[in-house]
Amino acid sequence: MKLYGYFRSSAAYRVRIALNLKGIGVTHVPRHLRKGEQQEAAYRALNPQGLVPVLVLDDGTTLTQSLAIIEWLEETHPEPPLLPRDPLRRARVRAFAQAIACDIHPVQNLKVLNRLRAQGLADEAVTAWAAWINADGLEACEKLVAAEPGPFCFGAAPTLADICLVPQLVNARRFGVDVAAFPRLLAAEAAAMALPAFADAAPERQPDAE
């Protein structure tokens, strides 16, 4: 399999973590987002959205959207599980993951920030926008797991929630958010980053890191 991604893409980061947790090896194919390589015709043929990640299966089938890819991995490679077996807890893990992947991340990704700049916003205002989106969303996430057992977001093992959380905290720090305001999230992050599956997926450890 091939994974098209970018070292700093939090969506690609999620998939790298999931692949590592499942013990699945892939060939990594970088697409430099800031140079616009995701807009090339050959790549658009793989993903008409012009986004990363794209997972290309051995038979040439393509999968897009990080959560859909991770759900496919969960269904085809169920061990170790990334979702609890209890339906209610599965729903809560998915809700947490979607709070990040659907409500925080899309509003502060490169495409949106570039559009804000094109509309005349100064870089300082764009960064402030991204910081606010992250801080506001992570404050809600902190409350979603405040009463959950640790050390991870939802108990003794990492789940889809942790897979989404860790990359988003990287984004938040990049935009200058004081993440010390989220001690429960930081505790889950620390537990996750102690695992090679998370540590090896980090942006700075990727072959295209800058």
N, C-alpha and C positions, 0 to 999 in steps of 0.2 A: 504494500500500500504506500501511497504518497500523501504527505500532508503539506499543502501549500499554506504558508503563513508568513508572519513578520515577527521578528523577535519581540517587539514592544506591543504587539496587538494583544489586548487582554482576551479577546475571543479565541485567538489561536493558542494563547497561554492555557486557557481552560482545557482545550482538547489535548494539549501536550501532557497536562497533569493526568487526565483521565486515561490516556494511552499508557502512561508510566504506571499508574495504579493497576491497570489490567495486565501489565507485562507484555504489551503489544509493540513490536518494533515497526517503525515506518521509515521511509526515506523523506527527509525534510527538504522542501523546495521553497526557498525564500522568495517573496515578492516584496520589493521595497515600496512601501506605501507612500513615503514622502517624495519619491521619484516618479510616482504614478504608474508603476509597473502593473498594478492591478487593473489598469484601464486598457491594457494592450488587447488586441482582438483575440489572440490565442487564449488569453486568460479569461476574457469575457465569454468565450465559448464554453469554458468550464463552469463559470458562475456569472450569469448575466447581470447580477448585482454589482460585480466588480469589487467584491469584499473578500476578506479572509476570515476564517479558514475555509479551505476546500479539502475534503478527504476523497482521494481517488482509490477505489477498491481495486483488487488484483484483476478483476474482469473489466475494468474501465469505467464502472459505474461511479458517478460523482455524488457526494453528499455535501450539503452546505448548511450553514447556521450551526454555531457551536453547540447549543443545547440539543438540537436534533441529532447531531453527530454523536454526542455523549449518550443520548437515549438509545441510539442504534447500538453503540458499543455495549451498553448495559444489557440490551436484549439479546445480543449475539454472543457476548462474553460475560455471563452473569456473575462471575467470581473474580475478585471480591466485589460484593454489591456496593453500589454507589447510592442506593436508595433504601430506606428502611423497608422491612416486610409489611409492617402495619400500614394499612391504607391511609389512616389519618396522619400518621407521621410522614408518610411519603408526600402527602399533600402539603404539609408544612415545610418540608425541605424544598419542594418545588416552588412554593410561594416565595421563600427566601431567595432562592436562585433567580427567580424571575424578577424580584424586586431590584436585583442588581442588573441582570442581563437585559431586561426590558424597560426599566424605568430610570436607571442611573446611566449605564454605559452608553446607550444610543444617543443621549442628549449631549454627551461630552466627547464623542469620538471625533476623529480627524476630519471627516466629511462635514460635520456640523460646525466645528470650529473654523474651518476654512471658509465656510459660507458666511459666518458671522464677520470674519475679517473682510470678505468681499463686499459686505454691506456697509463697511466703513468703521467697524468697531476697532479700537486700538487693541494692541496685544494685551495690555494690562486689563482691559475690560473683558476680553475673551477669557483670559486666565481666571479672573474673578468669577465669571459665569461658571466655568468648569469646576472651580473650587466650591462654589455654593451648591451646585448639583450634587457633587460628591458628599459634602458635609451633611446636607439635608437628607439624602438617601441613606447614608451610613448611620445617621442618628436613628432612623426608623429600624434599620437592620439590627442595631444594638438592642433595641427594645424587643425585637422579634425573638431573640435568643437569650434574653436576660435570665429567664427562669429555666432554660434548658441545661441538662447536665453536660459537663465537659468530658475531656478537654477540648474536643472539637465543637463545631457549631451545634450539633445535635447528638452528642453522646461520645461513646468511646472509640468510634471509628470515623474516618473522613467520609463525607458524602458530597453530593452535588453542590450542597450549600458551601462547603469549604472550597471546592473547586472554583466557584464563582467569586467567593470572598477574597481569596489571596491576590488574584490579579487586580481586583478593584482597589484594594489598599495600596498597591503599587501606583495606580493612577492617582489616587487621592494625594499621596505624598508628592508626586510629581507636580501637582497643581498647588502645593503649599498648604494642604489641609492639616490641621493639628489633630492627628489621629489618636493622640493620648486621651481624647475625650471618649474613646470607645474601648474601654478596658476588656470587655467580654469578647469583642471581635479580635483584639490583639492577642488574647490568650489562645483563641482558636487558631489564629495565624501562626503563633509560635509552635503550637503542637503540629500543625501541618508542615511547617518548614523544617521540622526535625526529621521528616521523612524524605528519603532520597527521591521519591516520586515527585514531590513538590519542588525540592531544592534543584533537581536536575532540569526542571522545566522552566526555571527562572530566566527572564530575558537576558541577563548578563552571561548566561551559560550557553546561549545559542550561537551557532556558527556565523550567523549574520549580525551579531551584536555589534553595536558601534559605541 
